[in-house]
Amino acid sequence: MLKHCQRLLVVTLLLAAPVHAEKLLCHVTYGGDTRDLEARPVNSPYTVPVQPIGSYFLFRIVFHKEPADLASIKLYVFADRDSGPVPIQQATYPYPPVAGKRAGYGFTGLHQVYEPIRDGELQYWCEWFPSEPAR
């Protein structure tokens, strides 16, 4: 009986296909260091935190799918000033993103944002990974 249960468990685990949830992956480069920032759909854009990039930039990804009339992908770059974050770039894309790649840089193309004070450069591009259907 135990062997039968063990076999049943093994077969069940093998047949259970991993579900890959929909996500965005943004590749952010600053000061020669590249970080991959992942984002999943959120119910409220107000709950999405910023990610510090170096000592000057903040990066925020808002992936909002519902309701359909508000569905979009918004990317924000802020300068992290002593007086608080200051927006220096915002890009909006439709959801779902337009298929295809822009010169190998995902659905966004390559963005370059410059520090207005320190003369540094932040580069980023993002790609979309739709949910994989269950097998």
Sine and cosine of phi, psi and omega as CSV:
sin_phi,cos_phi,sin_psi,cos_psi,sin_omega,cos_omega
0.00,0.00,-0.67,0.75,-0.02,-1.00
-0.90,0.44,-0.67,0.75,0.01,-1.00
-0.90,0.45,-0.64,0.77,0.02,-1.00
-0.88,0.47,-0.70,0.72,0.02,-1.00
-0.91,0.42,-0.62,0.78,0.02,-1.00
-0.91,0.41,-0.68,0.73,0.03,-1.00
-0.89,0.45,-0.68,0.73,0.02,-1.00
-0.87,0.49,-0.66,0.75,0.03,-1.00
-0.90,0.44,-0.71,0.71,0.01,-1.00
-0.88,0.47,-0.73,0.69,0.01,-1.00
-0.88,0.48,-0.69,0.72,0.01,-1.00
-0.87,0.49,-0.70,0.71,0.00,-1.00
-0.91,0.41,-0.61,0.79,0.01,-1.00
-0.94,0.35,-0.57,0.82,-0.02,-1.00
-0.99,0.16,-0.34,0.94,-0.01,-1.00
-0.97,0.25,0.96,-0.27,-0.02,-1.00
-0.97,0.22,0.69,-0.72,0.05,-1.00
-0.92,0.40,0.68,-0.73,0.02,-1.00
-0.99,-0.11,0.84,-0.55,0.02,-1.00
-0.99,-0.16,0.92,-0.38,-0.05,-1.00
-0.96,0.27,0.47,-0.88,0.04,-1.00
-0.88,0.48,0.63,-0.77,0.01,-1.00
-0.38,-0.92,0.28,-0.96,0.17,-0.99
-0.93,-0.37,0.54,-0.84,0.09,-1.00
-0.75,-0.66,0.88,-0.47,0.01,-1.00
-0.95,-0.32,0.76,-0.65,-0.01,-1.00
-0.98,-0.19,0.93,-0.37,-0.12,-0.99
-0.91,-0.42,0.83,-0.56,-0.03,-1.00
-0.88,-0.47,0.76,-0.65,0.05,-1.00
-0.48,-0.88,0.76,-0.65,0.02,-1.00
0.87,0.49,0.53,0.85,0.02,-1.00
0.99,0.15,0.00,1.00,-0.01,-1.00
-0.94,-0.33,0.78,-0.62,0.03,-1.00
-0.95,-0.32,0.76,-0.65,0.07,-1.00
-0.87,-0.49,0.58,-0.82,0.09,-1.00
-0.97,-0.24,0.88,-0.47,0.01,-1.00
-0.96,-0.28,0.81,-0.59,-0.05,-1.00
-0.97,-0.23,0.61,-0.79,0.06,-1.00
-0.68,-0.73,0.61,-0.80,0.07,-1.00
-0.89,-0.45,0.30,-0.95,0.02,-1.00
-0.86,0.52,0.60,-0.80,0.03,-1.00
-0.84,-0.54,0.40,-0.91,0.05,-1.00
-0.99,0.12,-0.50,0.87,-0.03,-1.00
-0.72,-0.70,0.79,-0.61,0.02,-1.00
-0.93,0.38,-0.30,0.95,-0.06,-1.00
-0.97,0.25,-0.20,0.98,-0.03,-1.00
-0.99,-0.11,-0.05,1.00,-0.09,-1.00
-0.99,0.11,0.87,-0.50,-0.02,-1.00
-0.98,0.18,0.26,-0.97,0.14,-0.99
-1.00,0.01,0.42,-0.91,0.06,-1.00
-0.92,-0.38,0.84,-0.55,0.05,-1.00
-0.93,0.36,0.71,-0.71,0.05,-1.00
-0.84,-0.55,0.94,-0.35,-0.09,-1.00
0.91,0.42,-0.45,-0.90,-0.02,-1.00
-0.98,-0.19,0.02,1.00,-0.12,-0.99
-0.83,-0.55,-0.59,0.81,-0.12,-0.99
-0.99,-0.14,0.47,-0.88,0.19,-0.98
-0.81,-0.59,0.65,-0.76,-0.05,-1.00
-0.82,-0.57,0.67,-0.74,-0.04,-1.00
-0.68,-0.73,0.72,-0.69,0.04,-1.00
-0.89,-0.46,0.86,-0.51,0.06,-1.00
-0.91,-0.42,0.93,-0.37,-0.03,-1.00
-0.93,-0.36,0.98,-0.18,-0.14,-0.99
-0.87,-0.49,0.90,-0.43,-0.07,-1.00
-0.98,-0.19,-0.46,0.89,-0.10,-0.99
-0.70,-0.72,0.58,-0.82,-0.02,1.00
-0.93,0.36,0.36,-0.93,-0.12,-0.99
-0.83,0.55,-0.57,0.82,-0.03,-1.00
-0.95,0.30,-0.22,0.97,0.04,-1.00
-0.93,-0.36,0.04,1.00,-0.05,-1.00
-0.89,0.45,0.79,-0.61,0.01,-1.00
-0.19,-0.98,0.18,-0.98,0.14,-0.99
-0.86,-0.52,0.85,-0.53,-0.01,-1.00
-0.85,-0.52,0.73,-0.69,0.00,-1.00
-0.87,-0.49,0.75,-0.66,-0.06,-1.00
-0.82,-0.57,0.64,-0.77,0.17,-0.98
-0.84,-0.54,0.78,-0.62,0.01,-1.00
-0.88,-0.48,0.49,-0.87,0.22,-0.97
-1.00,0.01,0.75,-0.66,-0.02,-1.00
-1.00,-0.01,1.00,0.04,-0.05,-1.00
-1.00,-0.05,0.32,-0.95,0.03,-1.00
-0.85,0.52,-0.54,0.84,-0.02,-1.00
-0.99,0.13,-0.06,1.00,0.00,-1.00
0.82,-0.57,0.19,-0.98,-0.02,-1.00
-0.90,0.44,0.66,-0.75,0.04,-1.00
-0.84,-0.54,0.85,-0.52,0.00,-1.00
-0.93,0.38,0.75,-0.66,0.05,-1.00
-0.85,-0.52,-0.21,0.98,0.13,-0.99
-0.38,-0.93,0.61,-0.79,0.10,-0.99
-0.59,-0.80,0.75,-0.66,0.03,-1.00
-0.80,-0.60,0.68,-0.74,-0.01,-1.00
-0.86,-0.52,0.70,-0.71,0.01,-1.00
-0.79,-0.61,0.52,-0.85,0.04,-1.00
-0.94,0.34,0.40,-0.91,0.13,-0.99
-0.90,-0.44,0.77,-0.64,-0.06,1.00
-0.95,0.31,0.42,-0.91,-0.01,-1.00
-0.88,0.47,0.45,-0.89,0.04,-1.00
-0.90,0.44,0.75,-0.66,-0.03,-1.00
-0.90,0.43,0.42,-0.91,0.04,-1.00
0.97,-0.22,0.28,-0.96,-0.02,-1.00
-0.90,-0.43,0.58,-0.82,0.05,-1.00
-0.99,-0.12,0.98,-0.19,0.03,-1.00
0.77,0.64,0.62,0.79,0.05,-1.00
0.99,0.17,0.22,0.98,-0.04,-1.00
-0.86,-0.50,0.78,0.63,0.12,-0.99
0.85,0.53,-0.38,-0.92,-0.04,-1.00
-0.99,0.14,-0.22,0.98,-0.05,-1.00
-1.00,-0.07,-0.40,0.92,-0.24,-0.97
0.96,0.27,0.09,-1.00,-0.02,-1.00
-1.00,0.05,0.81,-0.59,0.05,-1.00
-0.96,-0.28,0.58,-0.82,0.07,-1.00
-0.77,-0.63,0.83,-0.56,-0.03,-1.00
-0.84,-0.55,0.71,-0.70,-0.08,-1.00
-0.93,-0.37,0.59,-0.81,0.07,-1.00
-0.95,0.31,0.79,-0.62,0.00,-1.00
-0.96,0.27,-0.23,0.97,-0.05,-1.00
-0.93,-0.38,-0.75,0.66,-0.16,-0.99
-0.99,-0.11,-0.05,1.00,0.07,-1.00
0.92,0.39,0.44,0.90,0.08,-1.00
-1.00,-0.05,0.23,-0.97,-0.03,-1.00
-0.79,-0.62,0.72,-0.70,0.13,-0.99
-0.93,-0.36,0.74,-0.67,0.08,-1.00
-0.87,-0.48,0.57,-0.82,0.10,-1.00
-0.43,-0.90,0.40,-0.92,0.16,-0.99
-0.46,-0.89,0.46,-0.89,-0.09,-1.00
-0.77,-0.64,0.51,-0.86,0.08,-1.00
-0.78,-0.63,0.43,-0.90,-0.06,-1.00
-0.93,-0.37,0.72,-0.70,0.07,-1.00
-0.88,-0.48,0.97,-0.24,0.01,-1.00
-0.93,0.37,0.29,-0.96,0.06,-1.00
-0.88,0.47,0.63,-0.78,0.10,-0.99
-1.00,0.00,0.73,-0.69,0.00,-1.00
-0.91,0.42,0.53,-0.85,0.06,-1.00
-0.91,0.41,0.59,-0.80,-0.03,-1.00
-1.00,-0.02,0.00,0.00,0.00,0.00
